[in-house]
Amino acid sequence: MSNYSKANIGKLCDLEQHVFAPEGMPLKVPGKAFIGKLLDLNSMEVSLNRDTHDSGVDFFHSHKNNEELYIFIGGSGEMVVDNDRFSVEEGSVVRVATGVKRAWWNTGTEDLYYIVVQAQTDSLKVATLDDAELFEDKVPWV
């Protein structure tokens, strides 16, 4: 096993080729690429997402064990978390706790692009600065 993994899922504008269709469920979501299995992630799940104009998640759902972080990187839309309805756009970041219902919709004229990171609640033990280790090796581009 390698100490890193890498992959290329293609351009974000081509995410429609990826379809989330869980076996045994009447659900088919085009434009959603999960990369957890692809990269052998073991402490989080990550999906790259594209919702075309007038599409999105038209049902409420929640998660039992994982909080989610939504990072909006293009387009605009609306999100509902519990009973709060608000706008999202490039640069918006939204954390949703476990047991909380959520849904979102592309209300703009351009595609809505976002990344969703799922991680088990309370699993982060050390923040980045306390976990980092610097090396004196020279990097090749300096």
C-alpha positions as semicolon CSV with decimal commas, in nm:
position;residue;x (nm);y (nm);z (nm)
1;M;0,000;0,000;0,000
2;S;0,130;0,345;-0,092
3;N;0,152;0,639;0,145
4;Y;-0,058;0,851;-0,091
5;S;-0,322;0,806;-0,359
6;K;-0,420;1,014;-0,658
7;A;-0,681;1,011;-0,928
8;N;-0,834;1,230;-1,194
9;I;-1,212;1,229;-1,227
10;G;-1,212;1,480;-1,512
11;K;-1,319;1,841;-1,541
12;L;-1,585;1,975;-1,308
13;C;-1,797;2,078;-1,608
14;D;-1,806;1,708;-1,706
15;L;-1,932;1,582;-1,368
16;E;-2,262;1,482;-1,534
17;Q;-2,089;1,161;-1,643
18;H;-2,085;1,056;-1,275
19;V;-2,420;0,936;-1,139
20;F;-2,494;0,850;-0,778
21;A;-2,748;0,567;-0,786
22;P;-2,739;0,361;-0,465
23;E;-2,843;0,001;-0,514
24;G;-3,192;-0,075;-0,387
25;M;-3,298;0,289;-0,366
26;P;-3,514;0,483;-0,613
27;L;-3,252;0,757;-0,632
28;K;-3,046;0,874;-0,928
29;V;-2,833;1,187;-0,891
30;P;-2,627;1,290;-1,196
31;G;-2,326;1,513;-1,142
32;K;-2,210;1,358;-0,812
33;A;-1,870;1,188;-0,786
34;F;-1,769;1,026;-0,457
35;I;-1,393;0,997;-0,424
36;G;-1,357;0,808;-0,094
37;K;-1,317;0,461;-0,245
38;L;-1,123;0,597;-0,540
39;L;-0,855;0,738;-0,307
40;D;-0,889;0,486;-0,021
41;L;-0,992;0,761;0,223
42;N;-1,033;0,625;0,576
43;S;-1,139;0,923;0,788
44;M;-1,376;1,113;0,560
45;E;-1,591;1,092;0,250
46;V;-1,570;1,361;-0,016
47;S;-1,793;1,423;-0,314
48;L;-1,757;1,665;-0,604
49;N;-2,092;1,793;-0,725
50;R;-2,254;1,978;-1,012
51;D;-2,620;2,079;-1,019
52;T;-2,743;2,224;-1,347
53;H;-2,991;2,512;-1,357
54;D;-3,314;2,433;-1,173
55;S;-3,186;2,111;-1,016
56;G;-3,043;1,999;-0,685
57;V;-3,151;1,785;-0,393
58;D;-3,530;1,793;-0,384
59;F;-3,568;1,590;-0,065
60;F;-3,465;1,646;0,296
61;H;-3,210;1,414;0,451
62;S;-2,977;1,401;0,751
63;H;-2,684;1,190;0,866
64;K;-2,659;0,987;1,186
65;N;-2,281;0,983;1,240
66;N;-2,119;1,234;1,007
67;E;-2,123;1,610;1,002
68;E;-2,100;1,760;0,655
69;L;-1,914;2,059;0,519
70;Y;-2,046;2,214;0,196
71;I;-1,792;2,426;0,007
72;F;-1,954;2,615;-0,281
73;I;-1,704;2,685;-0,557
74;G;-1,924;2,813;-0,841
75;G;-2,274;2,927;-0,924
76;S;-2,550;3,019;-0,681
77;G;-2,844;2,856;-0,511
78;E;-3,045;2,818;-0,195
79;M;-3,007;2,581;0,097
80;V;-3,249;2,483;0,370
81;V;-3,105;2,360;0,699
82;D;-3,375;2,263;0,949
83;N;-3,617;2,553;0,897
84;D;-3,362;2,814;0,785
85;R;-3,357;2,902;0,415
86;F;-3,060;3,101;0,283
87;S;-2,862;3,179;-0,032
88;V;-2,531;3,014;-0,121
89;E;-2,278;3,109;-0,385
90;E;-1,912;3,071;-0,472
91;G;-1,725;3,119;-0,145
92;S;-2,010;3,004;0,082
93;V;-1,921;2,734;0,332
94;V;-2,185;2,559;0,541
95;R;-2,139;2,300;0,818
96;V;-2,437;2,082;0,902
97;A;-2,439;1,873;1,220
98;T;-2,569;1,518;1,255
99;G;-2,944;1,469;1,281
100;V;-3,019;1,797;1,104
101;K;-3,226;1,797;0,785
102;R;-3,091;1,967;0,476
103;A;-3,160;2,020;0,104
104;W;-3,039;2,262;-0,165
105;W;-3,129;2,385;-0,511
106;N;-2,958;2,568;-0,796
107;T;-3,155;2,893;-0,829
108;G;-2,901;3,060;-1,057
109;T;-2,855;3,054;-1,432
110;E;-2,513;2,883;-1,420
111;D;-2,421;2,539;-1,289
112;L;-2,381;2,514;-0,912
113;Y;-2,051;2,349;-0,813
114;Y;-1,968;2,238;-0,461
115;I;-1,761;1,995;-0,259
116;V;-1,909;1,800;0,031
117;V;-1,683;1,661;0,303
118;Q;-1,829;1,411;0,552
119;A;-1,641;1,326;0,868
120;Q;-1,746;1,150;1,185
121;T;-1,858;1,397;1,450
122;D;-1,596;1,467;1,719
123;S;-1,329;1,260;1,540
124;L;-1,079;1,544;1,487
125;K;-0,829;1,516;1,771
126;V;-0,561;1,767;1,664
127;A;-0,600;2,075;1,443
128;T;-0,370;2,137;1,145
129;L;-0,117;2,369;1,309
130;D;-0,064;2,138;1,605
131;D;-0,040;1,836;1,376
132;A;0,201;1,983;1,118
133;E;0,568;1,895;1,091
134;L;0,806;2,106;0,881
135;F;1,104;1,966;0,689
136;E;1,422;2,140;0,580
137;D;1,432;1,962;0,242
138;K;1,421;2,201;-0,055
139;V;1,115;2,176;-0,274
140;P;1,188;2,145;-0,649
141;W;1,027;2,473;-0,755
142;V;1,215;2,704;-0,520
